[in-house]
Amino acid sequence: MPTYEDFENLKMLVGKIIKVEDFPEARKPAYKLSIDFGQHGIKRSSAQITALYSKEQLLGRKIIAVTGFPIKQIANSMSEVLVLGAMDEDNNVVLLRLDKEEGVEPGSRIC
């Protein structure tokens, strides 16, 4: 069973999506994302969110992601963070988002 110390080694941060690309090499429909985490830098990820979000809807959007995992290879891409979402009744990922984005900068820690 994970400890609180294990949890503290993972950071949930606010990121701003700055680039969205199609990811045809993925087994399931997905996008490649470049996400700005402010002082923590720009990280890459992939997300199976094509059913509910267009590339235009995602660009500039603030999201919540987990950092601190080892880099994971997905098809021919490396994923550095895990973008968080919840599954809806149709098994589509609904992104977690801030209730208030104003004043919450990329890199802000979720607590």
OpenMM code with the backbone's topology and positions (N, CA, C; nanometers):
from openmm import Vec3, app, unit

residues = "MET PRO THR TYR GLU ASP PHE GLU ASN LEU LYS MET LEU VAL GLY LYS ILE ILE LYS VAL GLU ASP PHE PRO GLU ALA ARG LYS PRO ALA TYR LYS LEU SER ILE ASP PHE GLY GLN HIS GLY ILE LYS ARG SER SER ALA GLN ILE THR ALA LEU TYR SER LYS GLU GLN LEU LEU GLY ARG LYS ILE ILE ALA VAL THR GLY PHE PRO ILE LYS GLN ILE ALA ASN SER MET SER GLU VAL LEU VAL LEU GLY ALA MET ASP GLU ASP ASN ASN VAL VAL LEU LEU ARG LEU ASP LYS GLU GLU GLY VAL GLU PRO GLY SER ARG ILE CYS".split()
positions = [
    Vec3(0.0841, -0.1171, 0.0000),
    Vec3(0.0000, 0.0000, 0.0000),
    Vec3(0.0894, 0.1246, 0.0000),
    Vec3(0.0616, 0.2218, -0.0894),
    Vec3(0.1429, 0.3442, -0.0940),
    Vec3(0.1319, 0.4228, 0.0372),
    Vec3(0.2406, 0.4909, 0.0691),
    Vec3(0.2421, 0.5737, 0.1891),
    Vec3(0.2194, 0.7196, 0.1515),
    Vec3(0.1961, 0.8010, 0.2521),
    Vec3(0.1827, 0.9445, 0.2279),
    Vec3(0.3126, 1.0002, 0.1703),
    Vec3(0.4245, 0.9454, 0.2127),
    Vec3(0.5546, 0.9855, 0.1598),
    Vec3(0.5631, 0.9572, 0.0094),
    Vec3(0.5106, 0.8425, -0.0344),
    Vec3(0.5058, 0.8108, -0.1773),
    Vec3(0.4252, 0.9166, -0.2512),
    Vec3(0.3111, 0.9531, -0.1946),
    Vec3(0.2240, 1.0530, -0.2556),
    Vec3(0.2948, 1.1877, -0.2659),
    Vec3(0.3716, 1.2240, -0.1637),
    Vec3(0.4417, 1.3518, -0.1649),
    Vec3(0.5481, 1.3603, -0.2731),
    Vec3(0.5992, 1.2459, -0.3195),
    Vec3(0.6987, 1.2457, -0.4267),
    Vec3(0.6374, 1.2769, -0.5631),
    Vec3(0.5077, 1.2649, -0.5731),
    Vec3(0.4377, 1.3010, -0.6961),
    Vec3(0.3816, 1.4412, -0.6778),
    Vec3(0.3903, 1.5214, -0.7809),
    Vec3(0.3359, 1.6565, -0.7728),
    Vec3(0.2240, 1.6703, -0.8748),
    Vec3(0.1116, 1.7231, -0.8299),
    Vec3(0.0050, 1.7598, -0.9207),
    Vec3(0.0183, 1.9089, -0.9459),
    Vec3(0.0331, 1.9442, -1.0723),
    Vec3(0.0572, 2.0831, -1.1093),
    Vec3(-0.0431, 2.1307, -1.2131),
    Vec3(-0.0622, 2.2621, -1.2152),
    Vec3(-0.1402, 2.3258, -1.3214),
    Vec3(-0.0474, 2.3445, -1.4401),
    Vec3(-0.0952, 2.3072, -1.5574),
    Vec3(-0.0199, 2.3288, -1.6796),
    Vec3(-0.1076, 2.3964, -1.7830),
    Vec3(-0.0437, 2.4627, -1.8786),
    Vec3(-0.1162, 2.5276, -1.9885),
    Vec3(-0.0739, 2.4608, -2.1192),
    Vec3(-0.1712, 2.4082, -2.1914),
    Vec3(-0.1419, 2.3395, -2.3177),
    Vec3(-0.0982, 2.4436, -2.4204),
    Vec3(0.0233, 2.4247, -2.4743),
    Vec3(0.0763, 2.5207, -2.5707),
    Vec3(0.0893, 2.4633, -2.7124),
    Vec3(0.0745, 2.3309, -2.7244),
    Vec3(0.0816, 2.2687, -2.8567),
    Vec3(0.0018, 2.1399, -2.8535),
    Vec3(-0.0774, 2.1162, -2.9589),
    Vec3(-0.1581, 1.9948, -2.9709),
    Vec3(-0.1331, 1.9361, -3.1087),
    Vec3(-0.0973, 1.8080, -3.1129),
    Vec3(-0.0710, 1.7400, -3.2395),
    Vec3(-0.1509, 1.6108, -3.2464),
    Vec3(-0.1880, 1.5725, -3.3686),
    Vec3(-0.2483, 1.4409, -3.3871),
    Vec3(-0.1441, 1.3355, -3.3501),
    Vec3(-0.1910, 1.2179, -3.3109),
    Vec3(-0.1022, 1.1090, -3.2708),
    Vec3(-0.1498, 0.9797, -3.3368),
    Vec3(-0.1341, 0.9707, -3.4700),
    Vec3(-0.1862, 0.8538, -3.5421),
    Vec3(-0.1178, 0.7218, -3.5057),
    Vec3(0.0015, 0.7271, -3.4468),
    Vec3(0.0738, 0.6047, -3.4100),
    Vec3(0.0175, 0.5388, -3.2839),
    Vec3(-0.0594, 0.6104, -3.2072),
    Vec3(-0.1157, 0.5560, -3.0831),
    Vec3(-0.2187, 0.4472, -3.1155),
    Vec3(-0.2295, 0.3473, -3.0267),
    Vec3(-0.3264, 0.2381, -3.0468),
    Vec3(-0.4697, 0.2891, -3.0413),
    Vec3(-0.4967, 0.3801, -2.9476),
    Vec3(-0.6289, 0.4408, -2.9341),
    Vec3(-0.6161, 0.5875, -2.9724),
    Vec3(-0.7232, 0.6469, -3.0263),
    Vec3(-0.7148, 0.7880, -3.0677),
    Vec3(-0.6649, 0.8772, -2.9538),
    Vec3(-0.5633, 0.9588, -2.9851),
    Vec3(-0.5018, 1.0436, -2.8832),
    Vec3(-0.4382, 1.1654, -2.9492),
    Vec3(-0.4061, 1.2632, -2.8663),
    Vec3(-0.3277, 1.3792, -2.9072),
    Vec3(-0.1934, 1.3749, -2.8351),
    Vec3(-0.0912, 1.4340, -2.8986),
    Vec3(0.0346, 1.4644, -2.8325),
    Vec3(0.0218, 1.6077, -2.7829),
    Vec3(0.0561, 1.6295, -2.6567),
    Vec3(0.0437, 1.7617, -2.5970),
    Vec3(0.1796, 1.8117, -2.5505),
    Vec3(0.2043, 1.9397, -2.5702),
    Vec3(0.3155, 2.0094, -2.5059),
    Vec3(0.2507, 2.1016, -2.4040),
    Vec3(0.2968, 2.0918, -2.2790),
    Vec3(0.2309, 2.1611, -2.1685),
    Vec3(0.3342, 2.2441, -2.0930),
    Vec3(0.3018, 2.3716, -2.0739),
    Vec3(0.3884, 2.4635, -2.0009),
    Vec3(0.3554, 2.4553, -1.8519),
    Vec3(0.4554, 2.4198, -1.7716),
    Vec3(0.4404, 2.4135, -1.6267),
    Vec3(0.5215, 2.5238, -1.5585),
    Vec3(0.5323, 2.6382, -1.6235),
    Vec3(0.6009, 2.7531, -1.5646),
    Vec3(0.7432, 2.7190, -1.5263),
    Vec3(0.7791, 2.7409, -1.3999),
    Vec3(0.9161, 2.7184, -1.3522),
    Vec3(0.9601, 2.5729, -1.3639),
    Vec3(0.8657, 2.4815, -1.3831),
    Vec3(0.8979, 2.3386, -1.3964),
    Vec3(0.9242, 2.2992, -1.5413),
    Vec3(0.9086, 2.3927, -1.6335),
    Vec3(0.9414, 2.3690, -1.7728),
    Vec3(0.8252, 2.3184, -1.8566),
    Vec3(0.8564, 2.2925, -1.9810),
    Vec3(0.7589, 2.2399, -2.0769),
    Vec3(0.7758, 2.0886, -2.0812),
    Vec3(0.6647, 2.0192, -2.0662),
    Vec3(0.6648, 1.8725, -2.0652),
    Vec3(0.5725, 1.8227, -2.1748),
    Vec3(0.5988, 1.6995, -2.2172),
    Vec3(0.5163, 1.6371, -2.3210),
    Vec3(0.4331, 1.5247, -2.2605),
    Vec3(0.3174, 1.5030, -2.3222),
    Vec3(0.2303, 1.3947, -2.2786),
    Vec3(0.1436, 1.3541, -2.3962),
    Vec3(0.0763, 1.2430, -2.3802),
    Vec3(-0.0280, 1.2071, -2.4764),
    Vec3(-0.1546, 1.1849, -2.3952),
    Vec3(-0.2669, 1.2098, -2.4601),
    Vec3(-0.3933, 1.1961, -2.3887),
    Vec3(-0.5010, 1.1476, -2.4850),
    Vec3(-0.5790, 1.0505, -2.4381),
    Vec3(-0.6892, 0.9950, -2.5177),
    Vec3(-0.8142, 1.0798, -2.4947),
    Vec3(-0.8116, 1.1993, -2.5514),
    Vec3(-0.9189, 1.2962, -2.5273),
    Vec3(-0.9806, 1.3470, -2.6574),
    Vec3(-0.9589, 1.2733, -2.7659),
    Vec3(-1.0062, 1.3194, -2.8969),
    Vec3(-1.1579, 1.3150, -2.9111),
    Vec3(-1.2251, 1.2317, -2.8329),
    Vec3(-1.3707, 1.2185, -2.8459),
    Vec3(-1.4447, 1.3443, -2.8009),
    Vec3(-1.3904, 1.4129, -2.7017),
    Vec3(-1.4616, 1.5281, -2.6447),
    Vec3(-1.3979, 1.6629, -2.6741),
    Vec3(-1.2731, 1.6642, -2.7209),
    Vec3(-1.2016, 1.7897, -2.7370),
    Vec3(-1.1356, 1.7986, -2.8741),
    Vec3(-1.1515, 1.9140, -2.9375),
    Vec3(-1.0788, 1.9413, -3.0619),
    Vec3(-0.9441, 2.0027, -3.0257),
    Vec3(-0.8534, 2.0049, -3.1197),
    Vec3(-0.7233, 2.0663, -3.0952),
    Vec3(-0.7400, 2.2141, -3.0597),
    Vec3(-0.8339, 2.2793, -3.1254),
    Vec3(-0.8575, 2.4219, -3.1002),
    Vec3(-0.9102, 2.4464, -2.9582),
    Vec3(-0.9938, 2.3570, -2.9088),
    Vec3(-1.0465, 2.3707, -2.7730),
    Vec3(-0.9375, 2.3526, -2.6675),
    Vec3(-0.8368, 2.2739, -2.6983),
    Vec3(-0.7326, 2.2418, -2.6015),
    Vec3(-0.6222, 2.3467, -2.5957),
    Vec3(-0.5934, 2.4094, -2.7082),
    Vec3(-0.4834, 2.5049, -2.7134),
    Vec3(-0.5095, 2.6216, -2.6181),
    Vec3(-0.4177, 2.6431, -2.5256),
    Vec3(-0.4298, 2.7502, -2.4274),
    Vec3(-0.5063, 2.7131, -2.3018),
    Vec3(-0.5611, 2.5944, -2.2985),
    Vec3(-0.6406, 2.5489, -2.1834),
    Vec3(-0.5492, 2.5095, -2.0674),
    Vec3(-0.5899, 2.5436, -1.9465),
    Vec3(-0.5175, 2.5003, -1.8275),
    Vec3(-0.5727, 2.3648, -1.7841),
    Vec3(-0.4805, 2.2767, -1.7492),
    Vec3(-0.5155, 2.1402, -1.7090),
    Vec3(-0.4429, 2.1063, -1.5793),
    Vec3(-0.4726, 1.9915, -1.5262),
    Vec3(-0.4044, 1.9409, -1.4072),
    Vec3(-0.3347, 1.8114, -1.4464),
    Vec3(-0.2093, 1.7987, -1.4062),
    Vec3(-0.1320, 1.6796, -1.4413),
    Vec3(-0.0458, 1.6361, -1.3240),
    Vec3(-0.0112, 1.5088, -1.3242),
    Vec3(0.0795, 1.4525, -1.2248),
    Vec3(0.2190, 1.4491, -1.2856),
    Vec3(0.3146, 1.5031, -1.2111),
    Vec3(0.4545, 1.4962, -1.2522),
    Vec3(0.5281, 1.4086, -1.1519),
    Vec3(0.6454, 1.3657, -1.1873),
    Vec3(0.7249, 1.2850, -1.0946),
    Vec3(0.7251, 1.1371, -1.1271),
    Vec3(0.6453, 1.0954, -1.2246),
    Vec3(0.6513, 0.9568, -1.2704),
    Vec3(0.7726, 0.9408, -1.3622),
    Vec3(0.8253, 0.8206, -1.3765),
    Vec3(0.9268, 0.7990, -1.4795),
    Vec3(0.8659, 0.8246, -1.6180),
    Vec3(0.9490, 0.8653, -1.7115),
    Vec3(0.9033, 0.8873, -1.8491),
    Vec3(0.8545, 0.7545, -1.9060),
    Vec3(0.7420, 0.7609, -1.9776),
    Vec3(0.6824, 0.6403, -2.0342),
    Vec3(0.6742, 0.6543, -2.1864),
    Vec3(0.7183, 0.5500, -2.2563),
    Vec3(0.7077, 0.5517, -2.4014),
    Vec3(0.5689, 0.5040, -2.4423),
    Vec3(0.5041, 0.5838, -2.5255),
    Vec3(0.3741, 0.5485, -2.5819),
    Vec3(0.3893, 0.5573, -2.7330),
    Vec3(0.3816, 0.4427, -2.7980),
    Vec3(0.4108, 0.4319, -2.9420),
    Vec3(0.5500, 0.4926, -2.9643),
    Vec3(0.5615, 0.5931, -3.0501),
    Vec3(0.6920, 0.6515, -3.0797),
    Vec3(0.7151, 0.7832, -3.0059),
    Vec3(0.6427, 0.8066, -2.8979),
    Vec3(0.6507, 0.9323, -2.8243),
    Vec3(0.6794, 0.9055, -2.6763),
    Vec3(0.7422, 1.0013, -2.6119),
    Vec3(0.7719, 0.9898, -2.4698),
    Vec3(0.6760, 1.0787, -2.3912),
    Vec3(0.6140, 1.0211, -2.2898),
    Vec3(0.5188, 1.0935, -2.2074),
    Vec3(0.5841, 1.1232, -2.0724),
    Vec3(0.5902, 1.2517, -2.0371),
    Vec3(0.6586, 1.2936, -1.9147),
    Vec3(0.5638, 1.3205, -1.7985),
    Vec3(0.4369, 1.3430, -1.8272),
    Vec3(0.3380, 1.3731, -1.7232),
    Vec3(0.2085, 1.2989, -1.7531),
    Vec3(0.1255, 1.2841, -1.6503),
    Vec3(-0.0048, 1.2198, -1.6654),
    Vec3(-0.1129, 1.3261, -1.6505),
    Vec3(-0.1815, 1.3549, -1.7602),
    Vec3(-0.2908, 1.4519, -1.7592),
    Vec3(-0.4111, 1.3860, -1.6923),
    Vec3(-0.4736, 1.4570, -1.5982),
    Vec3(-0.5815, 1.3984, -1.5191),
    Vec3(-0.7192, 1.4266, -1.5771),
    Vec3(-0.8036, 1.3253, -1.5702),
    Vec3(-0.9420, 1.3362, -1.6142),
    Vec3(-1.0255, 1.2299, -1.5464),
    Vec3(-1.1539, 1.2395, -1.5676),
    Vec3(-1.2483, 1.1409, -1.5151),
    Vec3(-1.3211, 1.0785, -1.6330),
    Vec3(-1.3608, 0.9541, -1.6175),
    Vec3(-1.4337, 0.8852, -1.7243),
    Vec3(-1.5827, 0.9181, -1.7143),
    Vec3(-1.6432, 0.9516, -1.8288),
    Vec3(-1.7875, 0.9739, -1.8293),
    Vec3(-1.8595, 0.8418, -1.8574),
    Vec3(-1.9913, 0.8476, -1.8692),
    Vec3(-2.0717, 0.7249, -1.8869),
    Vec3(-2.0417, 0.6526, -2.0180),
    Vec3(-1.9792, 0.7232, -2.1146),
    Vec3(-1.9425, 0.6609, -2.2422),
    Vec3(-1.7949, 0.6228, -2.2482),
    Vec3(-1.7281, 0.6242, -2.1326),
    Vec3(-1.5846, 0.5937, -2.1217),
    Vec3(-1.4954, 0.6913, -2.1962),
    Vec3(-1.5394, 0.8172, -2.2063),
    Vec3(-1.4569, 0.9239, -2.2613),
    Vec3(-1.3922, 0.9987, -2.1452),
    Vec3(-1.2704, 1.0455, -2.1667),
    Vec3(-1.2006, 1.1197, -2.0628),
    Vec3(-1.2476, 1.2649, -2.0629),
    Vec3(-1.2919, 1.3104, -1.9454),
    Vec3(-1.3304, 1.4492, -1.9235),
    Vec3(-1.2190, 1.5117, -1.8401),
    Vec3(-1.1527, 1.6115, -1.8946),
    Vec3(-1.0384, 1.6716, -1.8261),
    Vec3(-1.0782, 1.7390, -1.6960),
    Vec3(-0.9918, 1.7250, -1.5946),
    Vec3(-1.0081, 1.8010, -1.4721),
    Vec3(-0.9618, 1.9429, -1.5009),
    Vec3(-1.0329, 2.0387, -1.4448),
    Vec3(-0.9942, 2.1773, -1.4675),
    Vec3(-1.0195, 2.2589, -1.3432),
    Vec3(-0.9612, 2.3753, -1.3414),
    Vec3(-0.9753, 2.4662, -1.2288),
    Vec3(-1.1124, 2.5324, -1.2312),
    Vec3(-1.1674, 2.5538, -1.1140),
    Vec3(-1.2927, 2.6259, -1.1023),
    Vec3(-1.2714, 2.7737, -1.1355),
    Vec3(-1.1541, 2.8249, -1.1025),
    Vec3(-1.1160, 2.9630, -1.1314),
    Vec3(-0.9752, 2.9603, -1.1881),
    Vec3(-0.9568, 3.0034, -1.3111),
    Vec3(-0.8246, 3.0001, -1.3734),
    Vec3(-0.7473, 3.1294, -1.3522),
    Vec3(-0.8166, 3.2398, -1.3412),
    Vec3(-0.7532, 3.3697, -1.3263),
    Vec3(-0.6673, 3.3725, -1.2001),
    Vec3(-0.5425, 3.4106, -1.2155),
    Vec3(-0.4525, 3.4203, -1.1011),
    Vec3(-0.3824, 3.2901, -1.0657),
    Vec3(-0.4182, 3.1809, -1.1311),
    Vec3(-0.3514, 3.0523, -1.1073),
    Vec3(-0.2590, 3.0267, -1.2261),
    Vec3(-0.1300, 3.0382, -1.1999),
    Vec3(-0.0309, 3.0319, -1.3079),
    Vec3(0.0150, 2.8890, -1.3345),
    Vec3(0.0615, 2.8639, -1.4588),
    Vec3(0.1210, 2.7329, -1.4871),
    Vec3(0.2333, 2.7038, -1.3875),
    Vec3(0.2354, 2.5816, -1.3384),
    Vec3(0.3338, 2.5404, -1.2403),
    Vec3(0.2808, 2.5455, -1.0987),
    Vec3(0.1617, 2.6045, -1.0800),
    Vec3(0.1023, 2.6078, -0.9461),
    Vec3(0.0761, 2.4659, -0.8995),
    Vec3(0.1060, 2.4406, -0.7736),
    Vec3(0.0880, 2.3060, -0.7172),
    Vec3(-0.0556, 2.2862, -0.6716),
    Vec3(-0.1101, 2.1688, -0.6990),
    Vec3(-0.2404, 2.1306, -0.6496),
    Vec3(-0.2193, 2.0771, -0.5085),
    Vec3(-0.2994, 2.1237, -0.4139),
    Vec3(-0.2820, 2.0797, -0.2752),
    Vec3(-0.4149, 2.0303, -0.2189),
] * unit.nanometer
topology = app.Topology()
chain = topology.addChain("A")
for resn in residues:
    res = topology.addResidue(resn, chain)
    for name in ("N", "CA", "C"):
        topology.addAtom(name, app.Element.getBySymbol(name[0]), res)
